[in-house]
């Protein structure tokens, strides 16, 4: 599963909106939207935080 699909699916499973996810990750909603559409990727610090908030391993996010 592609990164964009994985994080979108996991966010929805957790019952979070993009706005809520953005607040947890200290980014704006547009950043979350761009990641979920595959337009770009978060930097390493945010990727680590994303793995914690979404309860996913870093390996699953980068492979």
trRosetta pair geometry for C-beta under 8 A, 3 or more apart (Angstrom, degrees):
i j d omega theta_ij theta_ji phi_ij phi_ji
1 5 5.0 -119 -179 90 95 121
1 6 4.9 120 116 -66 117 91
1 9 7.5 -45 178 14 148 145
2 5 4.6 87 59 11 84 105
2 6 6.8 -152 91 -10 40 90
2 38 6.8 -11 150 -93 137 121
3 6 5.7 -60 -146 35 27 113
3 7 6.4 13 165 -10 66 107
3 35 7.4 -85 133 -179 106 89
3 38 7.5 124 71 -106 91 79
3 41 6.8 8 121 -112 159 105
3 61 6.3 61 -127 -169 97 63
3 62 7.7 26 -92 -100 120 28
4 7 6.6 -61 -146 39 25 99
4 8 6.3 22 158 -16 62 114
4 35 6.3 -178 -111 150 75 56
4 36 5.3 110 -164 -160 84 29
4 37 6.3 -102 -153 62 137 6
4 38 4.0 -68 -43 -62 154 80
5 8 5.9 -62 -147 40 27 110
5 9 6.0 26 159 -19 66 112
6 9 6.0 -60 -147 38 24 109
6 10 6.2 18 159 -15 63 111
6 56 7.3 104 157 -134 118 160
6 60 7.0 -177 -168 149 151 97
6 61 7.0 -165 103 -110 143 58
7 10 5.7 -53 -139 41 32 110
7 11 6.1 38 159 -23 65 106
7 35 6.0 -26 77 131 153 117
7 36 6.1 -120 89 -90 102 78
7 50 6.9 -26 -122 -178 125 128
7 54 6.7 -88 -131 -90 74 165
7 61 7.6 54 -64 -126 102 97
8 11 5.9 -54 -147 34 27 112
8 12 6.5 22 156 -14 62 109
8 36 4.2 101 -75 -144 104 109
9 12 5.9 -62 -152 39 28 109
9 13 6.3 31 152 -22 65 107
10 13 5.5 -51 -146 34 33 115
10 14 6.4 27 156 -14 65 107
10 54 4.6 55 137 -163 138 119
10 55 8.0 -165 -167 55 124 75
10 56 6.2 -49 -115 -48 164 128
11 14 5.9 -63 -153 41 29 107
11 16 5.0 -89 -170 69 79 106
11 18 7.2 44 163 -87 153 56
11 21 5.2 -29 -131 -71 123 144
11 32 7.7 106 -101 -173 160 123
11 36 7.6 -60 21 -89 144 130
11 54 6.9 -55 -68 -106 63 112
12 15 7.4 42 -179 -76 36 28
12 16 7.6 -105 -79 50 23 66
14 54 6.9 -119 -30 -125 145 66
16 20 4.4 -133 -160 85 91 124
16 21 4.9 104 137 -55 133 87
16 24 7.7 -41 -146 -2 149 136
17 20 4.7 100 50 5 76 99
17 21 7.1 -140 93 -2 42 86
18 21 5.6 -55 -147 39 34 112
18 22 6.2 40 152 -25 66 106
18 29 4.9 87 124 -155 104 93
18 32 4.4 168 -161 99 92 132
18 33 5.7 41 -161 -61 154 80
18 36 7.3 -98 -105 1 116 146
19 22 5.6 -53 -149 33 29 115
19 23 6.7 31 153 -20 62 102
19 29 4.9 -22 -90 -91 62 124
20 23 5.8 -53 -153 32 33 111
20 24 6.7 32 151 -16 65 104
21 24 5.8 -55 -153 36 35 112
21 25 6.1 13 156 -3 68 115
21 32 5.1 116 93 -123 118 150
21 53 7.2 124 -144 135 76 144
22 25 6.0 -70 -143 50 28 100
22 27 5.2 -102 -151 81 79 73
22 28 5.7 -4 -167 167 137 16
22 29 4.6 -98 -27 -79 158 52
22 31 6.6 124 -121 54 103 98
22 32 4.9 -109 -68 -18 90 127
23 26 7.5 31 -173 -72 29 38
24 49 7.7 170 136 157 82 109
24 53 4.8 112 142 -129 135 143
25 31 7.8 -135 102 96 129 128
25 32 7.2 135 44 -75 142 105
25 42 7.7 -83 -179 -121 138 148
25 46 5.8 59 -177 -153 110 96
25 49 5.5 133 -130 115 75 126
25 50 6.1 23 -109 -77 126 77
25 53 6.4 -90 -68 -3 85 160
26 46 7.8 -135 64 -108 88 95
26 49 7.5 -43 24 155 101 169
27 31 4.0 -74 156 59 128 150
27 32 6.6 143 91 -41 118 81
27 42 7.5 -107 -53 -118 160 110
27 46 6.4 41 -46 -128 131 138
28 31 5.3 110 61 -2 68 98
28 32 7.9 -134 105 2 44 86
29 32 5.7 -54 -157 37 43 110
29 33 6.2 45 147 -21 72 107
30 33 5.4 -54 -147 39 34 116
30 34 6.2 37 154 -22 67 104
31 34 5.8 -53 -149 34 30 111
31 35 6.6 30 153 -18 63 103
31 42 7.2 74 167 -95 113 88
32 35 5.8 -54 -151 34 32 110
32 36 6.3 24 155 -13 66 110
33 36 5.9 -62 -146 42 29 107
33 37 6.2 16 158 -9 66 112
34 37 5.9 -64 -142 45 28 103
34 39 4.1 -80 -161 61 84 119
34 40 5.1 2 148 36 121 92
35 38 7.7 37 177 -71 30 26
35 39 7.6 -76 -60 47 22 78
35 40 6.8 -59 -82 80 58 63
35 41 6.4 81 -121 -121 89 38
35 42 6.0 -1 -92 -36 136 89
41 47 7.6 16 164 -78 97 116
42 46 3.7 -113 177 95 124 120
42 47 4.9 165 90 -60 110 73
42 50 6.1 139 43 -26 161 140
43 46 5.3 84 55 18 70 103
43 47 6.9 -127 103 -12 31 95
44 47 5.4 -54 -142 34 32 117
44 48 6.5 34 158 -21 65 100
45 48 6.0 -53 -156 31 30 110
45 49 6.7 25 149 -12 62 108
46 49 5.4 -55 -149 42 38 113
46 50 6.0 46 150 -27 69 104
47 50 5.4 -49 -144 33 30 117
47 51 6.6 35 154 -22 62 101
47 58 7.0 75 142 -131 104 93
47 61 6.2 159 -167 128 100 146
47 62 7.5 53 -177 -65 141 101
48 51 5.9 -51 -154 30 31 112
48 52 6.8 26 150 -14 62 105
48 58 6.9 -11 -105 -91 63 117
49 52 5.7 -59 -154 37 35 110
49 53 6.2 29 154 -15 70 108
50 53 5.9 -55 -139 40 30 107
50 54 5.8 4 169 5 67 116
50 56 7.6 -26 131 51 80 113
50 61 6.8 117 101 -122 117 154
51 54 6.5 -66 -133 54 21 94
51 55 7.9 58 167 -119 52 5
51 56 5.1 -105 -139 77 67 75
51 57 6.4 6 -158 -179 121 12
51 58 5.1 -37 -87 -72 161 64
51 61 5.8 -104 -83 -17 99 143
52 55 7.4 18 -174 -75 27 44
56 60 5.0 -109 179 74 101 127
56 61 5.8 107 119 -52 124 99
57 60 4.7 98 60 2 85 98
57 61 7.2 -155 96 -3 50 86
58 61 5.6 -63 -154 39 38 111
58 62 6.1 9 161 -2 74 113
59 62 6.6 -73 -140 46 25 91
59 63 5.7 8 172 -10 67 120
60 63 6.6 -58 -125 40 22 100
